Amino acid sequence: MTRMPFAPQDKILRTYTEPEIASLLRELHERGEPFGIRWGSATVDGTTVHLGDTSLAIFLNLLELLREASRK
């Protein structure tokens, strides 16, 4: 990663709005598709992304890895 990964307790995670998370979720679906990463069950409820047992930090870290992979 080009930046430090998010930790589950990072306070910045509480600042994401519903539209921001929904947009990031769409980006994850687009960037993940070539790698076979599908998260069809992910939903946005308020400011929370529901990914089963996965935290928002893991979701954002995965998205950053996909961004990095597309730059290479």
mmCIF file of the N, C-alpha and C atoms, coordinates in Angstrom:
data_MODEL
# 
_entry.id   MODEL 
# 
loop_
_atom_site.group_PDB 
_atom_site.id 
_atom_site.type_symbol 
_atom_site.label_atom_id 
_atom_site.label_alt_id 
_atom_site.label_comp_id 
_atom_site.label_asym_id 
_atom_site.label_entity_id 
_atom_site.label_seq_id 
_atom_site.pdbx_PDB_ins_code 
_atom_site.Cartn_x 
_atom_site.Cartn_y 
_atom_site.Cartn_z 
_atom_site.occupancy 
_atom_site.B_iso_or_equiv 
_atom_site.pdbx_formal_charge 
_atom_site.auth_seq_id 
_atom_site.auth_comp_id 
_atom_site.auth_asym_id 
_atom_site.auth_atom_id 
_atom_site.pdbx_PDB_model_num 
ATOM 1   N N  . MET A 1 1  ? 0.841   -1.184  0.000   1.00 0.00 ? 1  MET A N  1 
ATOM 2   C CA . MET A 1 1  ? 0.000   0.000   0.000   1.00 0.00 ? 1  MET A CA 1 
ATOM 3   C C  . MET A 1 1  ? 0.882   1.242   0.000   1.00 0.00 ? 1  MET A C  1 
ATOM 4   N N  . THR A 1 2  ? 0.412   2.258   -0.630  1.00 0.00 ? 2  THR A N  1 
ATOM 5   C CA . THR A 1 2  ? 1.154   3.501   -0.677  1.00 0.00 ? 2  THR A CA 1 
ATOM 6   C C  . THR A 1 2  ? 0.920   4.341   0.574   1.00 0.00 ? 2  THR A C  1 
ATOM 7   N N  . ARG A 1 3  ? -0.055  4.022   1.346   1.00 0.00 ? 3  ARG A N  1 
ATOM 8   C CA . ARG A 1 3  ? -0.350  4.731   2.586   1.00 0.00 ? 3  ARG A CA 1 
ATOM 9   C C  . ARG A 1 3  ? -0.517  3.703   3.689   1.00 0.00 ? 3  ARG A C  1 
ATOM 10  N N  . MET A 1 4  ? -0.531  4.186   4.905   1.00 0.00 ? 4  MET A N  1 
ATOM 11  C CA . MET A 1 4  ? -0.730  3.276   6.025   1.00 0.00 ? 4  MET A CA 1 
ATOM 12  C C  . MET A 1 4  ? -2.159  2.727   5.972   1.00 0.00 ? 4  MET A C  1 
ATOM 13  N N  . PRO A 1 5  ? -2.312  1.432   6.212   1.00 0.00 ? 5  PRO A N  1 
ATOM 14  C CA . PRO A 1 5  ? -3.671  0.860   6.210   1.00 0.00 ? 5  PRO A CA 1 
ATOM 15  C C  . PRO A 1 5  ? -4.526  1.439   7.342   1.00 0.00 ? 5  PRO A C  1 
ATOM 16  N N  . PHE A 1 6  ? -5.821  1.422   7.105   1.00 0.00 ? 6  PHE A N  1 
ATOM 17  C CA . PHE A 1 6  ? -6.756  1.829   8.152   1.00 0.00 ? 6  PHE A CA 1 
ATOM 18  C C  . PHE A 1 6  ? -6.780  0.759   9.237   1.00 0.00 ? 6  PHE A C  1 
ATOM 19  N N  . ALA A 1 7  ? -6.932  1.191   10.451  1.00 0.00 ? 7  ALA A N  1 
ATOM 20  C CA . ALA A 1 7  ? -7.169  0.281   11.568  1.00 0.00 ? 7  ALA A CA 1 
ATOM 21  C C  . ALA A 1 7  ? -8.643  0.399   11.940  1.00 0.00 ? 7  ALA A C  1 
ATOM 22  N N  . PRO A 1 8  ? -9.241  -0.667  12.459  1.00 0.00 ? 8  PRO A N  1 
ATOM 23  C CA . PRO A 1 8  ? -10.666 -0.620  12.789  1.00 0.00 ? 8  PRO A CA 1 
ATOM 24  C C  . PRO A 1 8  ? -11.054 0.516   13.736  1.00 0.00 ? 8  PRO A C  1 
ATOM 25  N N  . GLN A 1 9  ? -10.129 0.978   14.564  1.00 0.00 ? 9  GLN A N  1 
ATOM 26  C CA . GLN A 1 9  ? -10.465 2.028   15.522  1.00 0.00 ? 9  GLN A CA 1 
ATOM 27  C C  . GLN A 1 9  ? -10.152 3.431   15.007  1.00 0.00 ? 9  GLN A C  1 
ATOM 28  N N  . ASP A 1 10 ? -9.691  3.586   13.762  1.00 0.00 ? 10 ASP A N  1 
ATOM 29  C CA . ASP A 1 10 ? -9.390  4.915   13.225  1.00 0.00 ? 10 ASP A CA 1 
ATOM 30  C C  . ASP A 1 10 ? -10.635 5.795   13.246  1.00 0.00 ? 10 ASP A C  1 
ATOM 31  N N  . LYS A 1 11 ? -10.483 6.958   13.833  1.00 0.00 ? 11 LYS A N  1 
ATOM 32  C CA . LYS A 1 11 ? -11.626 7.865   13.982  1.00 0.00 ? 11 LYS A CA 1 
ATOM 33  C C  . LYS A 1 11 ? -12.144 8.387   12.650  1.00 0.00 ? 11 LYS A C  1 
ATOM 34  N N  . ILE A 1 12 ? -11.286 8.448   11.641  1.00 0.00 ? 12 ILE A N  1 
ATOM 35  C CA . ILE A 1 12 ? -11.719 8.963   10.346  1.00 0.00 ? 12 ILE A CA 1 
ATOM 36  C C  . ILE A 1 12 ? -12.820 8.095   9.737   1.00 0.00 ? 12 ILE A C  1 
ATOM 37  N N  . LEU A 1 13 ? -12.870 6.849   10.103  1.00 0.00 ? 13 LEU A N  1 
ATOM 38  C CA . LEU A 1 13 ? -13.888 5.952   9.561   1.00 0.00 ? 13 LEU A CA 1 
ATOM 39  C C  . LEU A 1 13 ? -15.292 6.426   9.929   1.00 0.00 ? 13 LEU A C  1 
ATOM 40  N N  . ARG A 1 14 ? -15.416 7.143   11.010  1.00 0.00 ? 14 ARG A N  1 
ATOM 41  C CA . ARG A 1 14 ? -16.730 7.636   11.456  1.00 0.00 ? 14 ARG A CA 1 
ATOM 42  C C  . ARG A 1 14 ? -17.186 8.866   10.683  1.00 0.00 ? 14 ARG A C  1 
ATOM 43  N N  . THR A 1 15 ? -16.310 9.416   9.840   1.00 0.00 ? 15 THR A N  1 
ATOM 44  C CA . THR A 1 15 ? -16.648 10.648  9.124   1.00 0.00 ? 15 THR A CA 1 
ATOM 45  C C  . THR A 1 15 ? -17.238 10.381  7.739   1.00 0.00 ? 15 THR A C  1 
ATOM 46  N N  . TYR A 1 16 ? -17.197 9.146   7.282   1.00 0.00 ? 16 TYR A N  1 
ATOM 47  C CA . TYR A 1 16 ? -17.719 8.836   5.948   1.00 0.00 ? 16 TYR A CA 1 
ATOM 48  C C  . TYR A 1 16 ? -19.237 8.963   5.934   1.00 0.00 ? 16 TYR A C  1 
ATOM 49  N N  . THR A 1 17 ? -19.760 9.573   4.881   1.00 0.00 ? 17 THR A N  1 
ATOM 50  C CA . THR A 1 17 ? -21.206 9.739   4.737   1.00 0.00 ? 17 THR A CA 1 
ATOM 51  C C  . THR A 1 17 ? -21.767 8.616   3.868   1.00 0.00 ? 17 THR A C  1 
ATOM 52  N N  . GLU A 1 18 ? -23.066 8.468   3.902   1.00 0.00 ? 18 GLU A N  1 
ATOM 53  C CA . GLU A 1 18 ? -23.722 7.437   3.095   1.00 0.00 ? 18 GLU A CA 1 
ATOM 54  C C  . GLU A 1 18 ? -23.379 7.571   1.611   1.00 0.00 ? 18 GLU A C  1 
ATOM 55  N N  . PRO A 1 19 ? -23.477 8.771   1.017   1.00 0.00 ? 19 PRO A N  1 
ATOM 56  C CA . PRO A 1 19 ? -23.121 8.888   -0.406  1.00 0.00 ? 19 PRO A CA 1 
ATOM 57  C C  . PRO A 1 19 ? -21.658 8.539   -0.688  1.00 0.00 ? 19 PRO A C  1 
ATOM 58  N N  . GLU A 1 20 ? -20.758 8.893   0.212   1.00 0.00 ? 20 GLU A N  1 
ATOM 59  C CA . GLU A 1 20 ? -19.342 8.556   0.012   1.00 0.00 ? 20 GLU A CA 1 
ATOM 60  C C  . GLU A 1 20 ? -19.132 7.043   0.046   1.00 0.00 ? 20 GLU A C  1 
ATOM 61  N N  . ILE A 1 21 ? -19.740 6.389   1.002   1.00 0.00 ? 21 ILE A N  1 
ATOM 62  C CA . ILE A 1 21 ? -19.575 4.938   1.121   1.00 0.00 ? 21 ILE A CA 1 
ATOM 63  C C  . ILE A 1 21 ? -20.214 4.228   -0.067  1.00 0.00 ? 21 ILE A C  1 
ATOM 64  N N  . ALA A 1 22 ? -21.374 4.691   -0.486  1.00 0.00 ? 22 ALA A N  1 
ATOM 65  C CA . ALA A 1 22 ? -22.030 4.086   -1.649  1.00 0.00 ? 22 ALA A CA 1 
ATOM 66  C C  . ALA A 1 22 ? -21.155 4.240   -2.887  1.00 0.00 ? 22 ALA A C  1 
ATOM 67  N N  . SER A 1 23 ? -20.544 5.395   -3.060  1.00 0.00 ? 23 SER A N  1 
ATOM 68  C CA . SER A 1 23 ? -19.650 5.625   -4.193  1.00 0.00 ? 23 SER A CA 1 
ATOM 69  C C  . SER A 1 23 ? -18.419 4.722   -4.119  1.00 0.00 ? 23 SER A C  1 
ATOM 70  N N  . LEU A 1 24 ? -17.845 4.591   -2.929  1.00 0.00 ? 24 LEU A N  1 
ATOM 71  C CA . LEU A 1 24 ? -16.685 3.715   -2.759  1.00 0.00 ? 24 LEU A CA 1 
ATOM 72  C C  . LEU A 1 24 ? -17.053 2.254   -3.003  1.00 0.00 ? 24 LEU A C  1 
ATOM 73  N N  . LEU A 1 25 ? -18.255 1.871   -2.626  1.00 0.00 ? 25 LEU A N  1 
ATOM 74  C CA . LEU A 1 25 ? -18.710 0.504   -2.864  1.00 0.00 ? 25 LEU A CA 1 
ATOM 75  C C  . LEU A 1 25 ? -18.843 0.237   -4.358  1.00 0.00 ? 25 LEU A C  1 
ATOM 76  N N  . ARG A 1 26 ? -19.378 1.204   -5.098  1.00 0.00 ? 26 ARG A N  1 
ATOM 77  C CA . ARG A 1 26 ? -19.455 1.055   -6.556  1.00 0.00 ? 26 ARG A CA 1 
ATOM 78  C C  . ARG A 1 26 ? -18.050 0.941   -7.155  1.00 0.00 ? 26 ARG A C  1 
ATOM 79  N N  . GLU A 1 27 ? -17.133 1.753   -6.660  1.00 0.00 ? 27 GLU A N  1 
ATOM 80  C CA . GLU A 1 27 ? -15.756 1.691   -7.155  1.00 0.00 ? 27 GLU A CA 1 
ATOM 81  C C  . GLU A 1 27 ? -15.140 0.325   -6.861  1.00 0.00 ? 27 GLU A C  1 
ATOM 82  N N  . LEU A 1 28 ? -15.373 -0.202  -5.662  1.00 0.00 ? 28 LEU A N  1 
ATOM 83  C CA . LEU A 1 28 ? -14.841 -1.517  -5.329  1.00 0.00 ? 28 LEU A CA 1 
ATOM 84  C C  . LEU A 1 28 ? -15.386 -2.576  -6.272  1.00 0.00 ? 28 LEU A C  1 
ATOM 85  N N  . HIS A 1 29 ? -16.655 -2.519  -6.586  1.00 0.00 ? 29 HIS A N  1 
ATOM 86  C CA . HIS A 1 29 ? -17.245 -3.488  -7.514  1.00 0.00 ? 29 HIS A CA 1 
ATOM 87  C C  . HIS A 1 29 ? -16.602 -3.372  -8.892  1.00 0.00 ? 29 HIS A C  1 
ATOM 88  N N  . GLU A 1 30 ? -16.397 -2.145  -9.370  1.00 0.00 ? 30 GLU A N  1 
ATOM 89  C CA . GLU A 1 30 ? -15.794 -1.945  -10.691 1.00 0.00 ? 30 GLU A CA 1 
ATOM 90  C C  . GLU A 1 30 ? -14.341 -2.412  -10.721 1.00 0.00 ? 30 GLU A C  1 
ATOM 91  N N  . ARG A 1 31 ? -13.565 -2.009  -9.742  1.00 0.00 ? 31 ARG A N  1 
ATOM 92  C CA . ARG A 1 31 ? -12.144 -2.371  -9.715  1.00 0.00 ? 31 ARG A CA 1 
ATOM 93  C C  . ARG A 1 31 ? -11.932 -3.845  -9.377  1.00 0.00 ? 31 ARG A C  1 
ATOM 94  N N  . GLY A 1 32 ? -12.822 -4.427  -8.609  1.00 0.00 ? 32 GLY A N  1 
ATOM 95  C CA . GLY A 1 32 ? -12.676 -5.815  -8.201  1.00 0.00 ? 32 GLY A CA 1 
ATOM 96  C C  . GLY A 1 32 ? -13.102 -6.822  -9.249  1.00 0.00 ? 32 GLY A C  1 
ATOM 97  N N  . GLU A 1 33 ? -13.953 -6.401  -10.172 1.00 0.00 ? 33 GLU A N  1 
ATOM 98  C CA . GLU A 1 33 ? -14.482 -7.323  -11.178 1.00 0.00 ? 33 GLU A CA 1 
ATOM 99  C C  . GLU A 1 33 ? -13.394 -8.048  -11.967 1.00 0.00 ? 33 GLU A C  1 
ATOM 100 N N  . PRO A 1 34 ? -12.350 -7.369  -12.463 1.00 0.00 ? 34 PRO A N  1 
ATOM 101 C CA . PRO A 1 34 ? -11.313 -8.088  -13.205 1.00 0.00 ? 34 PRO A CA 1 
ATOM 102 C C  . PRO A 1 34 ? -10.564 -9.131  -12.367 1.00 0.00 ? 34 PRO A C  1 
ATOM 103 N N  . PHE A 1 35 ? -10.604 -8.985  -11.057 1.00 0.00 ? 35 PHE A N  1 
ATOM 104 C CA . PHE A 1 35 ? -9.929  -9.915  -10.159 1.00 0.00 ? 35 PHE A CA 1 
ATOM 105 C C  . PHE A 1 35 ? -10.882 -10.973 -9.606  1.00 0.00 ? 35 PHE A C  1 
ATOM 106 N N  . GLY A 1 36 ? -12.128 -10.931 -10.031 1.00 0.00 ? 36 GLY A N  1 
ATOM 107 C CA . GLY A 1 36 ? -13.114 -11.883 -9.542  1.00 0.00 ? 36 GLY A CA 1 
ATOM 108 C C  . GLY A 1 36 ? -13.635 -11.544 -8.156  1.00 0.00 ? 36 GLY A C  1 
ATOM 109 N N  . ILE A 1 37 ? -13.422 -10.307 -7.721  1.00 0.00 ? 37 ILE A N  1 
ATOM 110 C CA . ILE A 1 37 ? -13.911 -9.887  -6.408  1.00 0.00 ? 37 ILE A CA 1 
ATOM 111 C C  . ILE A 1 37 ? -15.315 -9.340  -6.572  1.00 0.00 ? 37 ILE A C  1 
ATOM 112 N N  . ARG A 1 38 ? -16.262 -10.057 -6.002  1.00 0.00 ? 38 ARG A N  1 
ATOM 113 C CA . ARG A 1 38 ? -17.672 -9.651  -6.081  1.00 0.00 ? 38 ARG A CA 1 
ATOM 114 C C  . ARG A 1 38 ? -18.217 -9.551  -4.668  1.00 0.00 ? 38 ARG A C  1 
ATOM 115 N N  . TRP A 1 39 ? -18.879 -8.463  -4.407  1.00 0.00 ? 39 TRP A N  1 
ATOM 116 C CA . TRP A 1 39 ? -19.440 -8.257  -3.083  1.00 0.00 ? 39 TRP A CA 1 
ATOM 117 C C  . TRP A 1 39 ? -20.895 -7.859  -3.253  1.00 0.00 ? 39 TRP A C  1 
ATOM 118 N N  . GLY A 1 40 ? -21.647 -8.720  -3.907  1.00 0.00 ? 40 GLY A N  1 
ATOM 119 C CA . GLY A 1 40 ? -23.041 -8.434  -4.210  1.00 0.00 ? 40 GLY A CA 1 
ATOM 120 C C  . GLY A 1 40 ? -23.932 -8.283  -2.995  1.00 0.00 ? 40 GLY A C  1 
ATOM 121 N N  . SER A 1 41 ? -23.531 -8.853  -1.890  1.00 0.00 ? 41 SER A N  1 
ATOM 122 C CA . SER A 1 41 ? -24.362 -8.772  -0.684  1.00 0.00 ? 41 SER A CA 1 
ATOM 123 C C  . SER A 1 41 ? -24.084 -7.512  0.132   1.00 0.00 ? 41 SER A C  1 
ATOM 124 N N  . ALA A 1 42 ? -23.101 -6.708  -0.270  1.00 0.00 ? 42 ALA A N  1 
ATOM 125 C CA . ALA A 1 42 ? -22.783 -5.485  0.468   1.00 0.00 ? 42 ALA A CA 1 
ATOM 126 C C  . ALA A 1 42 ? -23.909 -4.478  0.306   1.00 0.00 ? 42 ALA A C  1 
ATOM 127 N N  . THR A 1 43 ? -24.269 -3.844  1.397   1.00 0.00 ? 43 THR A N  1 
ATOM 128 C CA . THR A 1 43 ? -25.313 -2.829  1.370   1.00 0.00 ? 43 THR A CA 1 
ATOM 129 C C  . THR A 1 43 ? -24.862 -1.616  2.164   1.00 0.00 ? 43 THR A C  1 
ATOM 130 N N  . VAL A 1 44 ? -25.502 -0.503  1.917   1.00 0.00 ? 44 VAL A N  1 
ATOM 131 C CA . VAL A 1 44 ? -25.225 0.717   2.655   1.00 0.00 ? 44 VAL A CA 1 
ATOM 132 C C  . VAL A 1 44 ? -26.465 1.060   3.466   1.00 0.00 ? 44 VAL A C  1 
ATOM 133 N N  . ASP A 1 45 ? -26.267 1.238   4.776   1.00 0.00 ? 45 ASP A N  1 
ATOM 134 C CA . ASP A 1 45 ? -27.361 1.582   5.678   1.00 0.00 ? 45 ASP A CA 1 
ATOM 135 C C  . ASP A 1 45 ? -26.889 2.755   6.528   1.00 0.00 ? 45 ASP A C  1 
ATOM 136 N N  . GLY A 1 46 ? -27.344 3.941   6.205   1.00 0.00 ? 46 GLY A N  1 
ATOM 137 C CA . GLY A 1 46 ? -26.847 5.126   6.903   1.00 0.00 ? 46 GLY A CA 1 
ATOM 138 C C  . GLY A 1 46 ? -25.394 5.356   6.540   1.00 0.00 ? 46 GLY A C  1 
ATOM 139 N N  . THR A 1 47 ? -24.530 5.346   7.527   1.00 0.00 ? 47 THR A N  1 
ATOM 140 C CA . THR A 1 47 ? -23.098 5.509   7.260   1.00 0.00 ? 47 THR A CA 1 
ATOM 141 C C  . THR A 1 47 ? -22.345 4.206   7.472   1.00 0.00 ? 47 THR A C  1 
ATOM 142 N N  . THR A 1 48 ? -23.052 3.088   7.463   1.00 0.00 ? 48 THR A N  1 
ATOM 143 C CA . THR A 1 48 ? -22.435 1.792   7.690   1.00 0.00 ? 48 THR A CA 1 
ATOM 144 C C  . THR A 1 48 ? -22.511 0.936   6.433   1.00 0.00 ? 48 THR A C  1 
ATOM 145 N N  . VAL A 1 49 ? -21.387 0.381   6.043   1.00 0.00 ? 49 VAL A N  1 
ATOM 146 C CA . VAL A 1 49 ? -21.361 -0.593  4.955   1.00 0.00 ? 49 VAL A CA 1 
ATOM 147 C C  . VAL A 1 49 ? -21.497 -1.963  5.588   1.00 0.00 ? 49 VAL A C  1 
ATOM 148 N N  . HIS A 1 50 ? -22.470 -2.716  5.168   1.00 0.00 ? 50 HIS A N  1 
ATOM 149 C CA . HIS A 1 50 ? -22.667 -4.070  5.698   1.00 0.00 ? 50 HIS A CA 1 
ATOM 150 C C  . HIS A 1 50 ? -21.953 -5.053  4.782   1.00 0.00 ? 50 HIS A C  1 
ATOM 151 N N  . LEU A 1 51 ? -20.858 -5.606  5.294   1.00 0.00 ? 51 LEU A N  1 
ATOM 152 C CA . LEU A 1 51 ? -20.076 -6.585  4.548   1.00 0.00 ? 51 LEU A CA 1 
ATOM 153 C C  . LEU A 1 51 ? -19.964 -7.884  5.333   1.00 0.00 ? 51 LEU A C  1 
ATOM 154 N N  . GLY A 1 52 ? -20.990 -8.233  6.023   1.00 0.00 ? 52 GLY A N  1 
ATOM 155 C CA . GLY A 1 52 ? -20.927 -9.424  6.865   1.00 0.00 ? 52 GLY A CA 1 
ATOM 156 C C  . GLY A 1 52 ? -20.042 -9.151  8.069   1.00 0.00 ? 52 GLY A C  1 
ATOM 157 N N  . ASP A 1 53 ? -19.030 -9.978  8.250   1.00 0.00 ? 53 ASP A N  1 
ATOM 158 C CA . ASP A 1 53 ? -18.121 -9.830  9.384   1.00 0.00 ? 53 ASP A CA 1 
ATOM 159 C C  . ASP A 1 53 ? -16.950 -8.901  9.089   1.00 0.00 ? 53 ASP A C  1 
ATOM 160 N N  . THR A 1 54 ? -16.943 -8.269  7.937   1.00 0.00 ? 54 THR A N  1 
ATOM 161 C CA . THR A 1 54 ? -15.839 -7.406  7.534   1.00 0.00 ? 54 THR A CA 1 
ATOM 162 C C  . THR A 1 54 ? -16.086 -5.979  7.993   1.00 0.00 ? 54 THR A C  1 
ATOM 163 N N  . SER A 1 55 ? -15.025 -5.324  8.457   1.00 0.00 ? 55 SER A N  1 
ATOM 164 C CA . SER A 1 55 ? -15.145 -3.946  8.928   1.00 0.00 ? 55 SER A CA 1 
ATOM 165 C C  . SER A 1 55 ? -14.956 -2.960  7.779   1.00 0.00 ? 55 SER A C  1 
ATOM 166 N N  . LEU A 1 56 ? -15.339 -1.718  8.018   1.00 0.00 ? 56 LEU A N  1 
ATOM 167 C CA . LEU A 1 56 ? -15.135 -0.660  7.036   1.00 0.00 ? 56 LEU A CA 1 
ATOM 168 C C  . LEU A 1 56 ? -13.647 -0.492  6.756   1.00 0.00 ? 56 LEU A C  1 
ATOM 169 N N  . ALA A 1 57 ? -12.807 -0.671  7.763   1.00 0.00 ? 57 ALA A N  1 
ATOM 170 C CA . ALA A 1 57 ? -11.361 -0.549  7.568   1.00 0.00 ? 57 ALA A CA 1 
ATOM 171 C C  . ALA A 1 57 ? -10.867 -1.584  6.551   1.00 0.00 ? 57 ALA A C  1 
ATOM 172 N N  . ILE A 1 58 ? -11.309 -2.816  6.673   1.00 0.00 ? 58 ILE A N  1 
ATOM 173 C CA . ILE A 1 58 ? -10.896 -3.858  5.724   1.00 0.00 ? 58 ILE A CA 1 
ATOM 174 C C  . ILE A 1 58 ? -11.398 -3.525  4.334   1.00 0.00 ? 58 ILE A C  1 
ATOM 175 N N  . PHE A 1 59 ? -12.624 -3.068  4.226   1.00 0.00 ? 59 PHE A N  1 
ATOM 176 C CA . PHE A 1 59 ? -13.212 -2.671  2.946   1.00 0.00 ? 59 PHE A CA 1 
ATOM 177 C C  . PHE A 1 59 ? -12.367 -1.581  2.285   1.00 0.00 ? 59 PHE A C  1 
ATOM 178 N N  . LEU A 1 60 ? -12.005 -0.540  3.038   1.00 0.00 ? 60 LEU A N  1 
ATOM 179 C CA . LEU A 1 60 ? -11.221 0.564   2.482   1.00 0.00 ? 60 LEU A CA 1 
ATOM 180 C C  . LEU A 1 60 ? -9.797  0.130   2.145   1.00 0.00 ? 60 LEU A C  1 
ATOM 181 N N  . ASN A 1 61 ? -9.215  -0.746  2.951   1.00 0.00 ? 61 ASN A N  1 
ATOM 182 C CA . ASN A 1 61 ? -7.875  -1.250  2.659   1.00 0.00 ? 61 ASN A CA 1 
ATOM 183 C C  . ASN A 1 61 ? -7.881  -2.092  1.382   1.00 0.00 ? 61 ASN A C  1 
ATOM 184 N N  . LEU A 1 62 ? -8.900  -2.907  1.187   1.00 0.00 ? 62 LEU A N  1 
ATOM 185 C CA . LEU A 1 62 ? -9.021  -3.688  -0.039  1.00 0.00 ? 62 LEU A CA 1 
ATOM 186 C C  . LEU A 1 62 ? -9.169  -2.770  -1.241  1.00 0.00 ? 62 LEU A C  1 
ATOM 187 N N  . LEU A 1 63 ? -9.978  -1.747  -1.109  1.00 0.00 ? 63 LEU A N  1 
ATOM 188 C CA . LEU A 1 63 ? -10.158 -0.799  -2.205  1.00 0.00 ? 63 LEU A CA 1 
ATOM 189 C C  . LEU A 1 63 ? -8.829  -0.127  -2.552  1.00 0.00 ? 63 LEU A C  1 
ATOM 190 N N  . GLU A 1 64 ? -8.044  0.237   -1.561  1.00 0.00 ? 64 GLU A N  1 
ATOM 191 C CA . GLU A 1 64 ? -6.742  0.850   -1.826  1.00 0.00 ? 64 GLU A CA 1 
ATOM 192 C C  . GLU A 1 64 ? -5.809  -0.121  -2.552  1.00 0.00 ? 64 GLU A C  1 
ATOM 193 N N  . LEU A 1 65 ? -5.837  -1.393  -2.177  1.00 0.00 ? 65 LEU A N  1 
ATOM 194 C CA . LEU A 1 65 ? -5.029  -2.385  -2.879  1.00 0.00 ? 65 LEU A CA 1 
ATOM 195 C C  . LEU A 1 65 ? -5.456  -2.524  -4.342  1.00 0.00 ? 65 LEU A C  1 
ATOM 196 N N  . LEU A 1 66 ? -6.761  -2.485  -4.592  1.00 0.00 ? 66 LEU A N  1 
ATOM 197 C CA . LEU A 1 66 ? -7.249  -2.560  -5.971  1.00 0.00 ? 66 LEU A CA 1 
ATOM 198 C C  . LEU A 1 66 ? -6.845  -1.326  -6.760  1.00 0.00 ? 66 LEU A C  1 
ATOM 199 N N  . ARG A 1 67 ? -6.874  -0.165  -6.136  1.00 0.00 ? 67 ARG A N  1 
ATOM 200 C CA . ARG A 1 67 ? -6.415  1.057   -6.805  1.00 0.00 ? 67 ARG A CA 1 
ATOM 201 C C  . ARG A 1 67 ? -4.949  0.944   -7.164  1.00 0.00 ? 67 ARG A C  1 
ATOM 202 N N  . GLU A 1 68 ? -4.164  0.446   -6.223  1.00 0.00 ? 68 GLU A N  1 
ATOM 203 C CA . GLU A 1 68 ? -2.725  0.292   -6.449  1.00 0.00 ? 68 GLU A CA 1 
ATOM 204 C C  . GLU A 1 68 ? -2.456  -0.703  -7.578  1.00 0.00 ? 68 GLU A C  1 
ATOM 205 N N  . ALA A 1 69 ? -3.203  -1.789  -7.604  1.00 0.00 ? 69 ALA A N  1 
ATOM 206 C CA . ALA A 1 69 ? -3.024  -2.791  -8.661  1.00 0.00 ? 69 ALA A CA 1 
ATOM 207 C C  . ALA A 1 69 ? -3.334  -2.212  -10.044 1.00 0.00 ? 69 ALA A C  1 
ATOM 208 N N  . SER A 1 70 ? -4.299  -1.316  -10.119 1.00 0.00 ? 70 SER A N  1 
ATOM 209 C CA . SER A 1 70 ? -4.655  -0.738  -11.423 1.00 0.00 ? 70 SER A CA 1 
ATOM 210 C C  . SER A 1 70 ? -3.622  0.281   -11.894 1.00 0.00 ? 70 SER A C  1 
ATOM 211 N N  . ARG A 1 71 ? -2.803  0.804   -10.983 1.00 0.00 ? 71 ARG A N  1 
ATOM 212 C CA . ARG A 1 71 ? -1.749  1.754   -11.355 1.00 0.00 ? 71 ARG A CA 1 
ATOM 213 C C  . ARG A 1 71 ? -0.521  1.046   -11.910 1.00 0.00 ? 71 ARG A C  1 
ATOM 214 N N  . LYS A 1 72 ? -0.388  -0.237  -11.651 1.00 0.00 ? 72 LYS A N  1 
ATOM 215 C CA . LYS A 1 72 ? 0.803   -0.989  -12.078 1.00 0.00 ? 72 LYS A CA 1 
ATOM 216 C C  . LYS A 1 72 ? 0.651   -1.508  -13.479 1.00 0.00 ? 72 LYS A C  1 
# 
